[in-house]
Amino acid sequence: MLSPKPRILLLCTACALTLSACGGGSDEQPSQPEQTPASSEAATPSSETQTSEPKASTSETKTTGSRTSASSSKQKEIDDAREKFSSLAPASLFDQFDSCAPNGVQDSVACSGDEVGQFQFFASDAKAASTTQLLTELRSSRVVEDTGNKVVGWSTLGSIAVITVVDNDKGVLLQHMVSSDDIDPAERIYQLGLAERPSTSAAPTTSEGEKA
């Protein structure tokens, strides 16, 4: 059994430890949660998104404007070809063109459309005259319309038929190639409106060379 003094000493020591533990807990203040890098970064994309949206809108506007400008330029080229070569083909043909552009030959234009294919247009008095001679004299040529000033027909080379329309008054001509194995050149001419379809009793005329 402990004597009174050691017992008192033990009690004092226990109280001191208890007070120390209680006092240490009461002096500390709750710490404020620090903003972590993750939460800081999470706030940043929102700001960046807000500032980038107008840029995206501006970029889309520029793209749309470029497309509109390109479309207007293509339409102008088609309209120019229509005005210059209107005597060779009906307006319905030019309406089906998607584009017209110089084809590398002086005073010539190539026009094309998904539904009608490609056509070559030339502005040359000399070429118009020589082509008329070929159409009317070659044995491999056929003429479906000849008014003297305007000649419509085709020439064949193997399985390729070159449909040709010549306006000698204006010195312009049109050429359009088709496969004669797949397409009847005369029927193609009438479908495109390059010449009026004759009565059932009429037939394409042959060239003078073939008659000979």
PASEBA-1860 file (N, C-alpha, C; in nm, 3 decimals):
! residues 212
1> MLSPKPRI> 0.084/-0.118/0.000/0.000/0.000/0.000/0.087/0.123/0.000 ~ 0.045/0.223/-0.090/0.126/0.344/-0.104/0.103/0.437/0.012 ~ 0.210/0.511/0.041/0.199/0.612/0.147/0.127/0.732/0.093 ~ 0.073/0.819/0.176/-0.003/0.937/0.132/0.075/1.024/0.036 ~ 0.201/1.045/0.050/0.277/1.137/-0.038/0.286/1.084/-0.181 ~ 0.328/0.958/-0.198/0.331/0.910/-0.337/0.195/0.913/-0.402 ~ 0.088/0.883/-0.323/-0.047/0.884/-0.381/-0.083/1.023/-0.427 ~ -0.053/1.124/-0.346/-0.082/1.263/-0.384/-0.005/1.301/-0.509
9> LLLCTACA> 0.120/1.256/-0.519/0.204/1.288/-0.634/0.146/1.228/-0.762 ~ 0.097/1.105/-0.748/0.038/1.041/-0.866/-0.087/1.112/-0.911 ~ -0.170/1.154/-0.815/-0.293/1.226/-0.848/-0.262/1.358/-0.916 ~ -0.162/1.427/-0.865/-0.125/1.556/-0.925/-0.075/1.537/-1.068 ~ 0.003/1.432/-1.086/0.056/1.405/-1.221/-0.055/1.373/-1.319 ~ -0.154/1.292/-1.273/-0.266/1.256/-1.360/-0.348/1.377/-1.397 ~ -0.374/1.465/-1.299/-0.450/1.588/-1.327/-0.376/1.676/-1.426 ~ -0.243/1.685/-1.408/-0.164/1.769/-1.498/-0.172/1.719/-1.641
17> LTLSACGG> -0.166/1.587/-1.657/-0.175/1.530/-1.791/-0.311/1.553/-1.851 ~ -0.416/1.541/-1.768/-0.553/1.562/-1.817/-0.574/1.704/-1.861 ~ -0.528/1.800/-1.781/-0.541/1.942/-1.815/-0.463/1.977/-1.940 ~ -0.345/1.915/-1.951/-0.263/1.942/-2.069/-0.332/1.895/-2.196 ~ -0.395/1.776/-2.186/-0.466/1.724/-2.303/-0.585/1.809/-2.338 ~ -0.662/1.851/-2.234/-0.780/1.934/-2.258/-0.740/2.071/-2.311 ~ -0.637/2.128/-2.249/-0.594/2.263/-2.291/-0.543/2.263/-2.433 ~ -0.469/2.162/-2.474/-0.415/2.156/-2.611/-0.524/2.149/-2.715
25> GSDEQPSQ> -0.636/2.081/-2.682/-0.745/2.071/-2.780/-0.821/2.199/-2.792 ~ -0.836/2.278/-2.681/-0.918/2.399/-2.685/-0.846/2.514/-2.749 ~ -0.710/2.517/-2.747/-0.637/2.630/-2.804/-0.635/2.627/-2.956 ~ -0.645/2.508/-3.021/-0.635/2.500/-3.166/-0.765/2.543/-3.231 ~ -0.757/2.629/-3.334/-0.873/2.675/-3.410/-0.892/2.587/-3.533 ~ -1.015/2.563/-3.571/-1.039/2.481/-3.692/-0.972/2.547/-3.813 ~ -0.895/2.470/-3.881/-0.825/2.525/-3.998/-0.919/2.532/-4.117 ~ -0.903/2.639/-4.197/-0.984/2.656/-4.317/-0.931/2.564/-4.428
33> PEQTPASS> -1.020/2.496/-4.498/-0.973/2.408/-4.608/-0.905/2.490/-4.717 ~ -0.786/2.447/-4.752/-0.713/2.516/-4.858/-0.766/2.475/-4.995 ~ -0.765/2.569/-5.086/-0.809/2.538/-5.222/-0.701/2.456/-5.291 ~ -0.737/2.337/-5.330/-0.641/2.246/-5.391/-0.617/2.284/-5.536 ~ -0.505/2.242/-5.590/-0.480/2.271/-5.733/-0.589/2.218/-5.824 ~ -0.649/2.104/-5.781/-0.754/2.046/-5.865/-0.874/2.138/-5.875 ~ -0.914/2.197/-5.757/-1.029/2.286/-5.759/-0.998/2.414/-5.833 ~ -0.872/2.460/-5.826/-0.833/2.581/-5.897/-0.835/2.557/-6.048
41> EAATPSSE> -0.785/2.439/-6.085/-0.785/2.407/-6.227/-0.925/2.388/-6.280 ~ -1.014/2.337/-6.193/-1.152/2.313/-6.236/-1.221/2.443/-6.272 ~ -1.181/2.550/-6.206/-1.243/2.680/-6.234/-1.190/2.740/-6.363 ~ -1.067/2.703/-6.400/-1.005/2.765/-6.517/-1.072/2.729/-6.649 ~ -1.107/2.601/-6.675/-1.169/2.570/-6.805/-1.296/2.646/-6.833 ~ -1.374/2.675/-6.727/-1.498/2.749/-6.746/-1.469/2.886/-6.805 ~ -1.363/2.951/-6.751/-1.326/3.082/-6.801/-1.275/3.073/-6.945 ~ -1.192/2.968/-6.969/-1.137/2.953/-7.103/-1.246/2.922/-7.204
49> TQTSEPKA> -1.343/2.840/-7.162/-1.453/2.806/-7.251/-1.533/2.928/-7.289 ~ -1.558/3.015/-7.190/-1.636/3.135/-7.217/-1.564/3.227/-7.314 ~ -1.432/3.234/-7.304/-1.359/3.325/-7.392/-1.337/3.263/-7.530 ~ -1.336/3.128/-7.539/-1.309/3.065/-7.668/-1.433/3.056/-7.755 ~ -1.552/3.058/-7.695/-1.675/3.047/-7.773/-1.689/3.157/-7.877 ~ -1.665/3.283/-7.842/-1.674/3.388/-7.944/-1.573/3.367/-8.057 ~ -1.452/3.313/-8.023/-1.352/3.288/-8.126/-1.403/3.184/-8.225 ~ -1.465/3.077/-8.171/-1.519/2.972/-8.258/-1.627/3.028/-8.348
57> STSETKTT> -1.711/3.114/-8.291/-1.818/3.175/-8.369/-1.762/3.262/-8.481 ~ -1.656/3.336/-8.449/-1.592/3.421/-8.550/-1.531/3.337/-8.661 ~ -1.468/3.223/-8.622/-1.409/3.135/-8.722/-1.514/3.077/-8.814 ~ -1.629/3.037/-8.757/-1.737/2.982/-8.839/-1.790/3.087/-8.935 ~ -1.798/3.211/-8.888/-1.847/3.319/-8.974/-1.753/3.340/-9.092 ~ -1.621/3.337/-9.064/-1.523/3.354/-9.172/-1.532/3.241/-9.274 ~ -1.550/3.116/-9.223/-1.561/3.001/-9.312/-1.683/3.013/-9.401 ~ -1.795/3.052/-9.340/-1.918/3.069/-9.417/-1.902/3.177/-9.522
65> GSRTSASS> -1.834/3.286/-9.483/-1.810/3.394/-9.578/-1.723/3.350/-9.695 ~ -1.622/3.266/-9.667/-1.534/3.217/-9.773/-1.611/3.128/-9.870 ~ -1.698/3.042/-9.813/-1.778/2.955/-9.899/-1.872/3.036/-9.987 ~ -1.932/3.137/-9.929/-2.023/3.221/-10.005/-1.950/3.292/-10.118 ~ -1.828/3.341/-10.087/-1.749/3.410/-10.188/-1.710/3.316/-10.301 ~ -1.670/3.192/-10.266/-1.632/3.094/-10.368/-1.752/3.057/-10.455 ~ -1.868/3.042/-10.391/-1.990/3.010/-10.465/-2.027/3.122/-10.561 ~ -2.013/3.246/-10.516/-2.044/3.361/-10.601/-1.948/3.367/-10.720
73> SKQKEIDD> -1.821/3.334/-10.695/-1.722/3.337/-10.802/-1.754/3.230/-10.908 ~ -1.792/3.110/-10.863/-1.829/3.004/-10.957/-1.951/3.042/-11.040 ~ -2.049/3.102/-10.973/-2.170/3.141/-11.043/-2.141/3.248/-11.148 ~ -2.049/3.338/-11.116/-2.013/3.443/-11.212/-1.949/3.381/-11.337 ~ -1.863/3.280/-11.317/-1.798/3.215/-11.431/-1.901/3.143/-11.518 ~ -2.001/3.082/-11.454/-2.108/3.016/-11.529/-2.189/3.118/-11.607 ~ -2.221/3.229/-11.542/-2.298/3.335/-11.608/-2.222/3.394/-11.726 ~ -2.090/3.409/-11.711/-2.008/3.462/-11.821/-2.011/3.367/-11.941
81> AREKFSSL> -2.001/3.237/-11.913/-2.007/3.138/-12.021/-2.144/3.137/-12.086 ~ -2.248/3.150/-12.005/-2.384/3.153/-12.058/-2.401/3.270/-12.156 ~ -2.350/3.387/-12.116/-2.366/3.506/-12.200/-2.288/3.493/-12.331 ~ -2.169/3.437/-12.323/-2.082/3.431/-12.440/-2.123/3.321/-12.538 ~ -2.176/3.209/-12.486/-2.205/3.094/-12.572/-2.353/3.057/-12.574 ~ -2.438/3.152/-12.546/-2.582/3.125/-12.536/-2.644/3.076/-12.666 ~ -2.583/3.108/-12.781/-2.640/3.066/-12.909/-2.618/2.918/-12.937 ~ -2.534/2.853/-12.858/-2.500/2.713/-12.883/-2.588/2.615/-12.808
89> APASLFDQ> -2.641/2.656/-12.694/-2.717/2.564/-12.609/-2.826/2.640/-12.536 ~ -2.933/2.572/-12.496/-3.041/2.639/-12.423/-3.000/2.674/-12.280 ~ -3.075/2.765/-12.221/-3.045/2.807/-12.084/-3.053/2.691/-11.986 ~ -3.138/2.592/-12.016/-3.153/2.477/-11.926/-3.023/2.399/-11.909 ~ -2.938/2.399/-12.012/-2.810/2.330/-12.000/-2.716/2.406/-11.907 ~ -2.708/2.538/-11.924/-2.621/2.618/-11.838/-2.668/2.613/-11.692 ~ -2.797/2.596/-11.672/-2.850/2.587/-11.535/-2.800/2.463/-11.463 ~ -2.759/2.362/-11.537/-2.714/2.236/-11.476/-2.564/2.231/-11.452
97> FDSCAPNG> -2.493/2.337/-11.491/-2.349/2.340/-11.468/-2.319/2.376/-11.323 ~ -2.219/2.306/-11.267/-2.172/2.337/-11.132/-2.052/2.431/-11.135 ~ -1.979/2.430/-11.246/-1.861/2.515/-11.256/-1.823/2.536/-11.402 ~ -1.757/2.648/-11.427/-1.698/2.680/-11.557/-1.563/2.743/-11.531 ~ -1.462/2.702/-11.608/-1.328/2.757/-11.587/-1.246/2.742/-11.715 ~ -1.146/2.828/-11.734/-1.058/2.815/-11.850/-0.994/2.676/-11.852 ~ -0.981/2.618/-11.970/-0.927/2.481/-11.979/-0.786/2.474/-12.036 ~ -0.718/2.587/-12.039/-0.580/2.587/-12.085/-0.562/2.621/-12.231
105> VQDSVACS> -0.671/2.627/-12.306/-0.666/2.667/-12.448/-0.721/2.808/-12.460 ~ -0.656/2.889/-12.542/-0.697/3.029/-12.555/-0.843/3.041/-12.600 ~ -0.914/3.132/-12.536/-1.055/3.160/-12.568/-1.143/3.036/-12.557 ~ -1.117/2.955/-12.456/-1.199/2.835/-12.436/-1.233/2.819/-12.288 ~ -1.345/2.753/-12.265/-1.393/2.732/-12.128/-1.446/2.589/-12.117 ~ -1.419/2.527/-12.004/-1.474/2.394/-11.975/-1.579/2.408/-11.866 ~ -1.698/2.360/-11.894/-1.808/2.363/-11.797/-1.852/2.220/-11.768 ~ -1.891/2.196/-11.644/-1.933/2.060/-11.608/-2.042/2.063/-11.504
113> GDEVGQFQ> -2.118/1.954/-11.500/-2.224/1.936/-11.401/-2.244/1.789/-11.376 ~ -2.287/1.754/-11.255/-2.302/1.613/-11.219/-2.399/1.540/-11.311 ~ -2.504/1.608/-11.353/-2.608/1.543/-11.432/-2.579/1.541/-11.582 ~ -2.501/1.636/-11.630/-2.482/1.649/-11.776/-2.341/1.618/-11.824 ~ -2.244/1.612/-11.734/-2.107/1.584/-11.775/-2.031/1.711/-11.812 ~ -1.926/1.695/-11.892/-1.837/1.807/-11.926/-1.857/1.853/-12.070 ~ -1.848/1.986/-12.087/-1.862/2.049/-12.219/-1.747/2.145/-12.240 ~ -1.697/2.149/-12.363/-1.592/2.243/-12.400/-1.652/2.350/-12.491
121> FFASDAKA> -1.623/2.475/-12.459/-1.671/2.588/-12.540/-1.550/2.662/-12.597 ~ -1.559/2.698/-12.725/-1.449/2.768/-12.791/-1.502/2.892/-12.862 ~ -1.423/2.998/-12.858/-1.454/3.120/-12.932/-1.340/3.143/-13.032 ~ -1.361/3.096/-13.154/-1.257/3.106/-13.257/-1.322/3.091/-13.394 ~ -1.313/3.194/-13.475/-1.369/3.188/-13.610/-1.305/3.077/-13.692 ~ -1.172/3.064/-13.679/-1.100/2.963/-13.757/-1.142/2.822/-13.715 ~ -1.153/2.799/-13.585/-1.192/2.666/-13.536/-1.337/2.636/-13.574 ~ -1.422/2.737/-13.568/-1.562/2.717/-13.606/-1.572/2.676/-13.753
129> ASTTQLLT> -1.497/2.742/-13.838/-1.501/2.712/-13.982/-1.446/2.572/-14.011 ~ -1.332/2.538/-13.950/-1.271/2.407/-13.977/-1.356/2.294/-13.920 ~ -1.419/2.317/-13.807/-1.504/2.214/-13.747/-1.630/2.192/-13.831 ~ -1.685/2.300/-13.885/-1.800/2.288/-13.975/-1.764/2.203/-14.096 ~ -1.646/2.225/-14.150/-1.601/2.148/-14.266/-1.588/1.999/-14.231 ~ -1.533/1.971/-14.113/-1.519/1.831/-14.071/-1.655/1.764/-14.054 ~ -1.748/1.835/-13.994/-1.881/1.778/-13.971/-1.954/1.747/-14.101 ~ -1.937/1.833/-14.197/-2.015/1.818/-14.321/-1.946/1.734/-14.428
137> ELRSSRVV> -1.817/1.704/-14.409/-1.743/1.632/-14.514/-1.690/1.496/-14.474 ~ -1.664/1.475/-14.347/-1.607/1.347/-14.306/-1.710/1.235/-14.311 ~ -1.667/1.118/-14.353/-1.756/1.003/-14.358/-1.794/0.956/-14.218 ~ -1.711/0.987/-14.120/-1.739/0.944/-13.983/-1.825/1.044/-13.907 ~ -1.878/1.143/-13.977/-1.960/1.246/-13.913/-2.106/1.233/-13.952 ~ -2.191/1.282/-13.865/-2.334/1.287/-13.890/-2.384/1.427/-13.855 ~ -2.477/1.478/-13.933/-2.534/1.611/-13.909/-2.684/1.595/-13.885 ~ -2.732/1.651/-13.775/-2.875/1.644/-13.746/-2.945/1.778/-13.772
145> EDTGNKVV> -2.867/1.884/-13.784/-2.925/2.016/-13.814/-2.820/2.101/-13.884 ~ -2.859/2.162/-13.995/-2.767/2.249/-14.069/-2.847/2.362/-14.131 ~ -2.833/2.479/-14.073/-2.904/2.597/-14.123/-2.813/2.686/-14.207 ~ -2.691/2.641/-14.227/-2.594/2.723/-14.298/-2.504/2.796/-14.199 ~ -2.566/2.868/-14.108/-2.489/2.938/-14.005/-2.466/2.850/-13.882 ~ -2.562/2.764/-13.853/-2.551/2.676/-13.737/-2.554/2.531/-13.782 ~ -2.458/2.454/-13.731/-2.448/2.312/-13.765/-2.441/2.232/-13.636 ~ -2.524/2.127/-13.629/-2.526/2.039/-13.511/-2.508/1.895/-13.558
153> GWSTLGSI> -2.415/1.825/-13.498/-2.393/1.685/-13.534/-2.289/1.622/-13.445 ~ -2.229/1.513/-13.493/-2.124/1.447/-13.416/-2.028/1.375/-13.509 ~ -1.907/1.354/-13.458/-1.805/1.277/-13.529/-1.764/1.162/-13.438 ~ -1.731/1.048/-13.498/-1.694/0.932/-13.418/-1.548/0.897/-13.438 ~ -1.487/0.853/-13.330/-1.349/0.804/-13.332/-1.348/0.680/-13.243 ~ -1.353/0.564/-13.306/-1.366/0.442/-13.229/-1.504/0.438/-13.163 ~ -1.503/0.421/-13.032/-1.631/0.418/-12.958/-1.666/0.553/-12.897 ~ -1.589/0.656/-12.931/-1.614/0.790/-12.877/-1.683/0.876/-12.983
161> AVITVVDN> -1.791/0.938/-12.942/-1.862/1.032/-13.030/-1.845/1.173/-12.975 ~ -1.802/1.264/-13.060/-1.784/1.404/-13.019/-1.901/1.484/-13.075 ~ -1.995/1.515/-12.986/-2.111/1.597/-13.025/-2.064/1.741/-13.041 ~ -2.104/1.804/-13.151/-2.055/1.939/-13.181/-2.168/2.030/-13.226 ~ -2.166/2.153/-13.176/-2.258/2.257/-13.220/-2.172/2.376/-13.262 ~ -2.193/2.425/-13.384/-2.113/2.537/-13.435/-2.206/2.652/-13.475 ~ -2.171/2.772/-13.430/-2.239/2.894/-13.474/-2.137/2.975/-13.552 ~ -2.146/2.969/-13.684/-2.047/3.036/-13.767/-2.064/3.188/-13.767
169> DKGVLLQH> -2.183/3.236/-13.741/-2.204/3.381/-13.734/-2.122/3.443/-13.622 ~ -2.119/3.376/-13.507/-2.048/3.430/-13.390/-1.910/3.370/-13.372 ~ -1.879/3.268/-13.451/-1.747/3.206/-13.440/-1.727/3.132/-13.310 ~ -1.831/3.062/-13.264/-1.821/2.986/-13.139/-1.868/2.843/-13.164 ~ -1.821/2.752/-13.081/-1.865/2.614/-13.092/-1.861/2.543/-12.957 ~ -1.935/2.435/-12.951/-1.947/2.353/-12.830/-1.913/2.210/-12.868 ~ -1.842/2.140/-12.779/-1.814/1.998/-12.800/-1.838/1.920/-12.671 ~ -1.893/1.800/-12.687/-1.930/1.716/-12.573/-1.906/1.570/-12.612
177> MVSSDDID> -1.820/1.501/-12.538/-1.786/1.363/-12.571/-1.873/1.263/-12.495 ~ -1.917/1.159/-12.566/-1.994/1.051/-12.505/-1.945/0.919/-12.562 ~ -1.976/0.811/-12.493/-1.944/0.678/-12.542/-2.058/0.632/-12.632 ~ -2.027/0.609/-12.758/-2.132/0.565/-12.852/-2.179/0.423/-12.822 ~ -2.102/0.349/-12.742/-2.144/0.215/-12.702/-2.259/0.221/-12.601 ~ -2.262/0.329/-12.524/-2.362/0.342/-12.417/-2.473/0.441/-12.450 ~ -2.441/0.541/-12.533/-2.535/0.650/-12.559/-2.549/0.673/-12.708 ~ -2.671/0.690/-12.754/-2.696/0.727/-12.893/-2.669/0.878/-12.907
185> PAERIYQL> -2.568/0.919/-12.983/-2.533/1.061/-12.993/-2.650/1.148/-13.037 ~ -2.729/1.101/-13.132/-2.843/1.180/-13.179/-2.944/1.201/-13.067 ~ -2.972/1.094/-12.992/-3.068/1.105/-12.882/-3.015/1.199/-12.774 ~ -2.884/1.193/-12.751/-2.822/1.282/-12.652/-2.837/1.428/-12.695 ~ -2.820/1.455/-12.821/-2.836/1.592/-12.874/-2.976/1.644/-12.846 ~ -3.076/1.561/-12.870/-3.214/1.604/-12.849/-3.246/1.619/-12.700 ~ -3.192/1.530/-12.618/-3.214/1.538/-12.474/-3.160/1.669/-12.417 ~ -3.045/1.711/-12.465/-2.981/1.833/-12.416/-3.043/1.959/-12.475
193> GLAERPST> -3.127/1.943/-12.576/-3.189/2.060/-12.638/-3.097/2.131/-12.734 ~ -2.996/2.061/-12.785/-2.902/2.123/-12.878/-2.959/2.133/-13.019 ~ -3.061/2.056/-13.046/-3.130/2.061/-13.176/-3.273/2.013/-13.154 ~ -3.361/2.053/-13.245/-3.501/2.011/-13.235/-3.516/1.869/-13.288 ~ -3.592/1.791/-13.214/-3.615/1.653/-13.257/-3.700/1.652/-13.384 ~ -3.656/1.583/-13.487/-3.733/1.581/-13.613/-3.852/1.486/-13.603 ~ -3.933/1.488/-13.706/-4.045/1.394/-13.711/-3.990/1.252/-13.727 ~ -4.073/1.154/-13.700/-4.027/1.015/-13.702/-3.978/0.970/-13.839
201> SAAPTTSE> -4.024/1.037/-13.943/-3.983/0.997/-14.079/-3.848/1.053/-14.117 ~ -3.801/1.156/-14.042/-3.673/1.218/-14.076/-3.559/1.139/-14.013 ~ -3.442/1.153/-14.067/-3.324/1.086/-14.015/-3.205/1.178/-14.030 ~ -3.100/1.158/-13.947/-2.981/1.241/-13.959/-2.921/1.230/-14.097 ~ -2.876/1.342/-14.151/-2.816/1.343/-14.284/-2.672/1.297/-14.276 ~ -2.623/1.240/-14.383/-2.484/1.198/-14.388/-2.401/1.309/-14.448 ~ -2.273/1.303/-14.426/-2.185/1.405/-14.481/-2.167/1.382/-14.630 ~ -2.120/1.484/-14.700/-2.098/1.475/-14.844/-1.994/1.369/-14.876
209> GEKA> -1.896/1.356/-14.784/-1.791/1.257/-14.807/-1.845/1.116/-14.806 ~ -1.942/1.088/-14.718/-1.998/0.954/-14.710/-2.084/0.926/-14.832 ~ -2.157/1.029/-14.879/-2.240/1.011/-14.998/-2.155/0.973/-15.118 ~ -2.037/1.035/-15.125/-1.948/1.006/-15.236/-1.896/0.862/-15.226
END
